[in-house]
Structure formats: C-alpha cells, structure tokens
Amino acid sequence: MNTNRTTRFAGLLVAVLMTVAVNGAMLWKFDAVSQESVLATNDQMATVVTLDRVNVVAHRS
C-alpha cells in the first residue's frame, strides 16, 4: 500500500465529511429559522405591494 496515496485519500475523505457536516448543519439551521418565521407570521394579514411603472430612456450609439 502506498503511504502517500493513502494519506491523500484520507485527507480527501476528511474534507468531504467536513463539507457535508457544515453544509448539513447550515441547511438544518436555515430550515429551523424558516419554520419559526412561518409560525411568527401566521397571525398577520397578507399585504400586497405594487410598484409604479418605470420607463428607461437611453441614448443609442
């Protein structure tokens, strides 16, 4: 067994596991925050916002 290859492979596995753990934890936290937000806004009435029309005039070369 080649030690250099084994060390690189172990490093790659550690990096992949750390990436999966960090991203999983972030997604889990985002999901928890979004659920809390939905529960907090359930009693509020919906508001509709409309924007005015904007005309853009530019010089053509």
DRENGU-845495 format. One record per residue: residue number from 1; residue in one letter; x negated, y negated, z of N, C-alpha, C in turn. Coordinates in Angstrom, 1 decimal, always signed. Example, Ala and Ser with C-alpha at 12.3 -4.5 7.8 and 13.67 -1.06 7.14 Angstrom:
! DRENGU-845495
{r 1 "A" {-13.2 +5.7 +7.8} {-12.3 +4.5 +7.8} {-13.2 +3.3 +7.8}};
{r 2 "S" {-12.8 +2.2 +7.1} {-13.7 +1.1 +7.1} {-12.9 +0.0 +7.9}};
END
This chain:
! DRENGU-845495
{r 1 "M" {-0.9 +1.2 +0.0} {+0.0 +0.0 +0.0} {-0.9 -1.2 +0.0}};
{r 2 "N" {-0.6 -2.2 -0.8} {-1.3 -3.4 -1.0} {-0.9 -4.4 +0.1}};
{r 3 "T" {-1.8 -4.8 +1.0} {-1.5 -5.7 +2.1} {-1.1 -7.1 +1.6}};
{r 4 "N" {-1.7 -7.6 +0.6} {-1.4 -9.0 +0.1} {+0.1 -9.0 -0.5}};
{r 5 "R" {+0.4 -7.9 -1.2} {+1.7 -7.8 -1.8} {+2.8 -7.6 -0.7}};
{r 6 "T" {+2.5 -6.8 +0.3} {+3.4 -6.6 +1.4} {+3.6 -7.9 +2.2}};
{r 7 "T" {+2.5 -8.7 +2.4} {+2.7 -9.9 +3.2} {+3.5 -10.9 +2.4}};
{r 8 "R" {+3.3 -11.0 +1.1} {+4.1 -11.9 +0.3} {+5.6 -11.5 +0.3}};
{r 9 "F" {+5.8 -10.2 +0.2} {+7.2 -9.7 +0.2} {+7.9 -10.0 +1.5}};
{r 10 "A" {+7.2 -9.8 +2.6} {+7.7 -10.0 +3.9} {+8.0 -11.5 +4.1}};
{r 11 "G" {+7.1 -12.4 +3.6} {+7.4 -13.8 +3.6} {+8.6 -14.2 +2.8}};
{r 12 "L" {+8.7 -13.6 +1.7} {+9.9 -13.9 +0.8} {+11.2 -13.5 +1.6}};
{r 13 "L" {+11.2 -12.3 +2.2} {+12.4 -11.8 +2.9} {+12.7 -12.8 +4.1}};
{r 14 "V" {+11.7 -13.2 +4.8} {+11.9 -14.1 +5.9} {+12.5 -15.4 +5.4}};
{r 15 "A" {+12.0 -16.0 +4.3} {+12.5 -17.2 +3.7} {+14.0 -17.0 +3.2}};
{r 16 "V" {+14.3 -15.9 +2.6} {+15.7 -15.7 +2.2} {+16.6 -15.6 +3.4}};
{r 17 "L" {+16.2 -14.8 +4.4} {+17.0 -14.7 +5.6} {+17.3 -16.0 +6.3}};
{r 18 "M" {+16.2 -16.9 +6.4} {+16.4 -18.2 +7.0} {+17.3 -19.1 +6.2}};
{r 19 "T" {+17.2 -19.0 +4.8} {+18.0 -19.8 +4.0} {+19.5 -19.4 +4.1}};
{r 20 "V" {+19.8 -18.1 +4.1} {+21.1 -17.6 +4.3} {+21.7 -18.0 +5.7}};
{r 21 "A" {+20.8 -17.9 +6.7} {+21.3 -18.2 +8.1} {+21.6 -19.7 +8.2}};
{r 22 "V" {+20.8 -20.6 +7.6} {+21.0 -22.0 +7.7} {+22.2 -22.4 +6.9}};
{r 23 "N" {+22.3 -21.9 +5.7} {+23.5 -22.3 +4.9} {+24.8 -21.7 +5.4}};
{r 24 "G" {+24.7 -20.5 +6.0} {+25.9 -19.9 +6.6} {+26.4 -20.7 +7.8}};
{r 25 "A" {+25.4 -21.2 +8.6} {+25.8 -21.9 +9.8} {+26.4 -23.3 +9.4}};
{r 26 "M" {+25.8 -23.9 +8.3} {+26.4 -25.2 +7.9} {+27.8 -25.0 +7.3}};
{r 27 "L" {+28.0 -24.0 +6.5} {+29.3 -23.8 +6.0} {+30.3 -23.5 +7.1}};
{r 28 "W" {+29.9 -22.7 +8.1} {+30.8 -22.4 +9.2} {+31.1 -23.6 +10.0}};
{r 29 "K" {+30.2 -24.5 +10.2} {+30.4 -25.8 +10.9} {+31.4 -26.7 +10.1}};
{r 30 "F" {+31.1 -26.8 +8.8} {+32.0 -27.6 +7.9} {+33.4 -27.1 +7.9}};
{r 31 "D" {+33.6 -25.8 +7.9} {+34.9 -25.2 +8.0} {+35.6 -25.5 +9.3}};
{r 32 "A" {+34.8 -25.5 +10.4} {+35.4 -25.8 +11.7} {+35.8 -27.3 +11.8}};
{r 33 "V" {+35.0 -28.1 +11.2} {+35.3 -29.6 +11.3} {+36.5 -29.8 +10.4}};
{r 34 "S" {+36.6 -29.2 +9.2} {+37.7 -29.4 +8.3} {+39.0 -28.9 +9.0}};
{r 35 "Q" {+39.0 -27.8 +9.7} {+40.2 -27.3 +10.4} {+40.6 -28.3 +11.4}};
{r 36 "E" {+39.7 -28.8 +12.2} {+40.0 -29.8 +13.2} {+40.6 -31.1 +12.6}};
{r 37 "S" {+40.1 -31.5 +11.4} {+40.6 -32.7 +10.8} {+42.0 -32.4 +10.3}};
{r 38 "V" {+42.3 -31.3 +9.8} {+43.7 -30.9 +9.3} {+44.7 -31.0 +10.5}};
{r 39 "L" {+44.2 -30.4 +11.6} {+45.1 -30.4 +12.8} {+45.3 -31.8 +13.3}};
{r 40 "A" {+44.3 -32.7 +13.2} {+44.4 -34.0 +13.8} {+45.3 -34.9 +12.9}};
{r 41 "T" {+45.4 -34.6 +11.6} {+46.2 -35.4 +10.7} {+47.6 -34.9 +10.4}};
{r 42 "N" {+48.0 -33.8 +11.0} {+49.3 -33.2 +10.7} {+50.4 -34.1 +11.1}};
{r 43 "D" {+50.3 -34.9 +12.1} {+51.4 -35.7 +12.6} {+51.5 -37.0 +11.8}};
{r 44 "Q" {+50.5 -37.4 +11.0} {+50.5 -38.7 +10.3} {+51.3 -38.5 +9.0}};
{r 45 "M" {+51.9 -39.6 +8.6} {+52.6 -39.6 +7.3} {+51.7 -39.8 +6.2}};
{r 46 "A" {+52.0 -39.3 +5.1} {+51.2 -39.4 +3.9} {+51.2 -40.9 +3.3}};
{r 47 "T" {+50.1 -41.4 +2.9} {+50.1 -42.7 +2.3} {+49.6 -42.6 +0.8}};
{r 48 "V" {+50.3 -43.3 +0.0} {+50.0 -43.3 -1.4} {+49.3 -44.6 -1.8}};
{r 49 "V" {+48.2 -44.6 -2.4} {+47.4 -45.8 -2.7} {+47.3 -45.8 -4.2}};
{r 50 "T" {+47.6 -46.9 -4.9} {+47.4 -47.1 -6.3} {+46.5 -48.2 -6.5}};
{r 51 "L" {+45.6 -48.1 -7.5} {+44.7 -49.1 -7.9} {+45.1 -49.9 -9.1}};
{r 52 "D" {+44.8 -51.2 -9.1} {+45.1 -52.0 -10.2} {+44.3 -51.6 -11.5}};
{r 53 "R" {+44.8 -51.9 -12.6} {+44.2 -51.6 -13.9} {+43.0 -52.5 -14.1}};
{r 54 "V" {+41.9 -51.9 -14.5} {+40.7 -52.7 -14.8} {+40.3 -52.7 -16.3}};
{r 55 "N" {+40.1 -53.8 -16.9} {+39.7 -53.9 -18.2} {+38.2 -54.3 -18.3}};
{r 56 "V" {+37.4 -53.6 -19.0} {+36.0 -53.9 -19.1} {+35.7 -54.4 -20.5}};
{r 57 "V" {+35.1 -55.6 -20.6} {+34.8 -56.2 -21.9} {+33.2 -56.3 -21.9}};
{r 58 "A" {+32.7 -55.7 -23.0} {+31.2 -55.7 -23.1} {+30.8 -56.1 -24.5}};
{r 59 "H" {+29.6 -56.7 -24.7} {+29.1 -57.1 -26.0} {+28.5 -55.9 -26.7}};
{r 60 "R" {+28.9 -55.7 -27.9} {+28.3 -54.6 -28.7} {+27.2 -55.1 -29.6}};
{r 61 "S" {+26.1 -54.4 -29.7} {+25.0 -54.8 -30.5} {+25.0 -54.2 -31.9}};
END
